[in-house]
Amino acid sequence: MLGLTQEQQDKIKALKLLILDVDGVLTDGRLFFDDQGREYKCFHARDGHGIKLLRQTGVEVAVISGRKSNSVALRMQSLGVEQVYQGHENKRAAFAEILQNLNLSSVQVAHVGDDVLDLPIMVQAGFAVAVADAHFAVKQRADWCTQTPGGLGAVREVCDLIMQVQGTFDLTLQAYL
């Protein structure tokens, strides 16, 4: 299925939570600041819709970011994502708290990352994903890599993959046909 090994498929079938990094995953990693120091981020609409569709299937979504941004909080609120952890350069504590809050084990979690700050979670997660333009050290430790770069639809690619392997994609698609 989809060129995945049986081991990859088994890991995906067990997933109940998708954790996303922000800069470089939900965005293309570039940081925009105006003259007053206000930060701006650009999110891809397809990523947002993928998050909504995945959540409809019962797989929850969370965000852990090393940086803090009001635009991230607003975007996640608009998508119904409640587990949002910002300003966590040490992402392990946030990861542990999310697992406890949702009563999940690490094998039930996928994590999408792009840089070495994401490795502490990626090596613990049941299914580690690197975006196409991730740092080479992240790609080396990923179970799967997207074809799409971060911020340009990579999250949608992951959401679609999870739904396809878990057998919920076609049913979700029916609402649009």
N, C-alpha and C positions, 0 to 999 in steps of 0.2 A: 504494500500500500504506500503510495506516494514516494517510493524509493527508500522507505524507512526499514531499518532492521527490526526484527521481532522484539529485541530488547528496547529499542526506542519506542515502539508502539506500546509495549507493556508499561513503560514509564509514563507515557502520555495518558493512557487509559486510567491510571491511578490519580490523575490530577484533580484537585478540588480548588486550587488557588493559583493565580498567575501574579507574580510580583514583578513590577516594572521599575527600572531606573528611569530618571527623567532626561537629563541632559545627555544627548547622544543616542537615546532610545525613543522617547516620546517626542524629542526635538532632534534637530540635526547636529546638536552639540555646540553650535555657535551661540555666543552670548551677546545680546544687544543692549546697550545702555544709552540713555539720552544725556543731555548736558547736566541734568539734575541728579544723575545717578540712578534713575528708574530703569529697572530691567524689563525687557520684553522677550517673550518666547513665542515661537510659532509652532502650533500643533497641527497635525494632519487630520482632516475630517474622517478619512477612512479608518485611521487608528481608533478614533473615538467611537465610530459606529461598530467596529469590531469588538471593542470593549463592551458596548451595550449588548450586542448579540451574544457574546460569550457569557455575560452575567445572566442573561435570560435562560441559558441552559443549566444554570446552577453552579457554574465555576465562578468563584469570586475573584476580584482583582484588587490588588493593593499597590501602593507606590512607596518606595523608599529612595530618598534623594539626599545627597550630601549637601546640597544647597537649599536655601529657603526662598520661595517666591510666591507672592500672592496669586499670580496668574495660574500657577499649578494648583493651588487650593481651589480657585474658582472653576478651573477646567474639570478637576476631579469631582467637584460637587455637582457640576452639570451632567456628569456621566454616572452619578450615583455611587462613586467609589468612596467608601467610608474609611478604609484603612489607609491613611495618608500620613507618612512620616517624612518630614523635611528637616534639614539641618543635621542629618545623622551621617557624619563622615565615617564613624564606626558603625557599620550597618548591621553587625551581628546582634546587638541588643534589640534593635527594631525588629529584626527577623524573629528573634525568640519571642518577643511580645506579641507579634502577629500570630504566630503559631499557637500561643497560649490563648489569645483572645478568640480564635476561631476553632480551638480544640483540634488542631491538625498536627500531623507528623511531617517531617521534612520531605519524605518521599511523596507526599501529596501536593508538593509545591513545585511550580516551574518558576524560574527567574530569568529575566532578559536583561543582559548587561552589555556594556561596550568598552569599559575601561577597568584598570586594575582595582579600583575602589569597589568594584562589584564582585571580585573573586571570593571574598569571605562568604558571601551568600551562595554564589554559584557552586562552590565546592560542597555545600551542605544540601542544596536543593535536589529534589528527585530528578528534575529535568532542567539542565542548564542550557540556555540559548544565548548565542552571540549574534548581534546584528551584523550585516554584511561588512560594514566598515569599522568593526571593532578592532581594538588593539590585538596584535598577534597573540599575546599571552592569554587573552580572554578566549579567542577562537580555539586555541590549543586545548583549553579545558572545558569547552562546550560539548554538550551531547548533540547539538544541532546548530547550524548557522542559517540565518535568513538569507535570501537572495537580494533583499531590499535593504538599503542603508537606513540607519536610524533617522527618525523624524519624517520619513518619506513613505510610510506604509509598512514598515517592518513589524510593528505591533499587530496590525491587521493580519499579516501573514501568519504570525504565531497563533492568533485567535482562531483563524480559519483552520490551521493545522490541528489544533486541539479539538475543535468541533468535528472535523472530518474523522479523526482517529476515534473519538468517543461516539461517533455515529449520530451526532446531533445536527450536523451541518445541513443536510437535505431538509429536515423538518423546519429548521430555522429559515431556510431559503423559501419554503412554501408560502410564507407570509407575504412574499414579494411577487409571487407568480399568479 
